[in-house]
Amino acid sequence: MKFLPPAIIDFHVHLFPEKGFDAIWRHFSAGGAEVLHKLYSGECIDYLRARGVERIVFSNYAHKKGFAAPMNEWNIGLLEENEQLYCFAAFHPDDGDALAYAERMLSHPRVVGIKLHFQVQRLYPHDQRLYPMYEMVMEKKKRLLLHVGNGPTSNAFVGWSNFKPVLERYPDLPANIPHMGCYEFQQFIDLLDTHPNIYLDTAYSFWPGLPFSFNLDHGYLEKYSRRILYGSDFPNIILPRKGEIDHLLSFDLPQAFYDRLFYANGLKLLEESCPQAFQA
C-alpha cells in the first residue's frame, strides 16, 4: 500500500473574490453540474491546510478586457495575508498596460507566473499578442499555466492543434498543462520527451470511470514521474477531492512516484520560479 508524503503541494487551486466564485458556481449549476465544495477563498485555504497541503498554488483569470488588473490587486492582497501561498497571475492582451502589470506581478516573490484559460478567455494560444508576454515569462525564469487541452469541455480555442504552433516557436516554453492535456492525453504526454520545460498536472483527470479520466497505461506515469504535478482543481470540482487522491494511490506505483507527484516536483518548480520566497 502506498501513502501520501507528510506534506502536499497542490499546484492547481482556483481562488476568486466571492462574486467570481458565485458566478462560476451558477455557470456550473446551469450546465447541470453542482460544485461539491462551495467554499470561498479563506475557507478553501483552511480546508486544504487541514488536509496536509503545505503549499497552495492558486490561479484565476481575466475573462475579458479590464479585469486582469483588479484581479491581480486582489491576488496580491491574498498573498500578503497568507504564507506558503503562491499565485499564477491573471493576464489579458487587450489591456493597454498588459505587459507593464505583468512585469509588476512577476516581480512578486510568490508569483509563479501567468495563467491563461484559452477556452474561457476566447484566445488562441498562438495569438501573436501573447508572444511578448511568453518571452517576458521566459526571461524572468517564471512559468505559464496554460489551459490549452480540449477537456473536460471544449471550444475552437483549445486543443493540441492550437498549441503546436506555440511550441514550434518556443520549444523551451516553461508551461504547466492542466488536466494531463485532456482529452488528447497521448499528444500532450509525448511532449515530455521533446520539451524539457513542459509539465502536466493531474487536476480533474483521475476519477475512475469518467469520460475525462486519464486513459493511458499507468506506466506513463512512472516513466514521467519527475514531470507530473499534483493539482486538485479545488474547489470547483463536482466529485470529492479525496476520491481522486485515493484513485491515484490505488495504482500502487512505486512510493517514489507519489513522493514526487504530491511534493518534490512542485517544490522544485517553486524553488526555481520563486527563489526569493526560499531565501532566509
C-alpha positions, 0 to 999 in steps of 0.5 A, spaced: 500 500 500 502 506 498 501 513 502 501 520 501 508 524 503 507 528 510 506 534 506 502 536 499 503 541 494 497 542 490 499 546 484 492 547 481 487 551 486 482 556 483 481 562 488 476 568 486 473 574 490 466 571 492 462 574 486 467 570 481 466 564 485 458 565 485 458 566 478 462 560 476 458 556 481 451 558 477 455 557 470 456 550 473 449 549 476 446 551 469 450 546 465 447 541 470 453 540 474 453 542 482 460 544 485 461 539 491 465 544 495 462 551 495 467 554 499 470 561 498 477 563 498 479 563 506 475 557 507 478 553 501 485 555 504 483 552 511 480 546 508 486 544 504 491 546 510 487 541 514 488 536 509 496 536 509 497 541 503 503 545 505 503 549 499 497 552 495 498 554 488 492 558 486 490 561 479 484 565 476 483 569 470 481 575 466 475 573 462 475 579 458 478 586 457 479 590 464 479 585 469 486 582 469 488 588 473 483 588 479 484 581 479 491 581 480 490 587 486 486 582 489 491 576 488 496 580 491 492 582 497 491 574 498 498 573 498 500 578 503 495 575 508 497 568 507 504 564 507 506 558 503 501 561 498 503 562 491 499 565 485 499 564 477 497 571 475 491 573 471 493 576 464 489 579 458 492 582 451 487 587 450 489 591 456 493 597 454 498 596 460 498 588 459 505 587 459 507 593 464 502 589 470 505 583 468 512 585 469 509 588 476 506 581 478 512 577 476 516 581 480 512 578 486 516 573 490 510 568 490 508 569 483 509 563 479 507 566 473 501 567 468 495 563 467 491 563 461 484 559 460 484 559 452 477 556 452 474 561 457 478 567 455 476 566 447 484 566 445 488 562 441 494 560 444 498 562 438 495 569 438 501 573 436 499 578 442 501 573 447 508 572 444 511 578 448 508 576 454 511 568 453 518 571 452 517 576 458 515 569 462 521 566 459 526 571 461 524 572 468 525 564 469 517 564 471 512 559 468 505 559 464 499 555 466 496 554 460 489 551 459 490 549 452 487 541 452 480 540 449 477 537 456 473 536 460 469 541 455 471 544 449 471 550 444 475 552 437 480 555 442 483 549 445 486 543 443 493 540 441 492 543 434 492 550 437 498 549 441 503 546 436 504 552 433 506 555 440 511 550 441 514 550 434 516 557 436 518 556 443 520 549 444 523 551 451 516 554 453 516 553 461 508 551 461 504 547 466 498 543 462 492 542 466 488 536 466 494 531 463 492 535 456 485 532 456 482 529 452 488 528 447 492 525 453 497 521 448 499 528 444 500 532 450 504 526 454 509 525 448 511 532 449 515 530 455 520 527 451 521 533 446 520 539 451 524 539 457 520 545 460 513 542 459 509 539 465 502 536 466 498 536 472 493 531 474 487 536 476 480 533 474 483 527 470 483 521 475 476 519 477 475 512 475 470 511 470 469 518 467 469 520 460 475 525 462 479 520 466 486 519 464 486 513 459 493 511 458 497 505 461 499 507 468 506 506 466 506 513 463 506 515 469 512 512 472 516 513 466 514 521 467 514 521 474 519 527 475 514 531 470 507 530 473 504 535 478 499 534 483 493 539 482 486 538 485 482 543 481 479 545 488 474 547 489 470 547 483 470 540 482 463 536 482 466 529 485 470 529 492 477 531 492 479 525 496 476 520 491 481 522 486 487 522 491 485 515 493 484 513 485 491 515 484 494 511 490 490 505 488 495 504 482 500 502 487 506 505 483 512 505 486 512 510 493 517 514 489 512 516 484 507 519 489 513 522 493 514 526 487 507 527 484 504 530 491 511 534 493 518 534 490 516 536 483 512 542 485 517 544 490 522 544 485 518 548 480 517 553 486 524 553 488 526 555 481 520 560 479 520 563 486 527 563 489 526 569 493 520 566 497 526 560 499 531 565 501 532 566 509 
